């Protein structure tokens, strides 16, 4: 997935998610991991938006963070 914003903006979004949603990042990442087996980033984003009624920006940041952490774990 290509970010449309800087790494700094991504971190700012990620840091605000717990306060805005009342759920920790780990909870959100677990939800993404346990969600339907969607392959495309946009599908995951749309699923999060529908399932949890969060904004596009937060959903995109969560999917990107999930992908970053999954890639780091593979190394």
Secondary structure, DSSP 8 states (H G I E B T S, - for coil): ---SS-HHHHHHHHHHHHHHHSS-HHHHHHHHHHS----SHHHHHHHHHHHH---HHHHHHHHHHHHHHHHHHH-
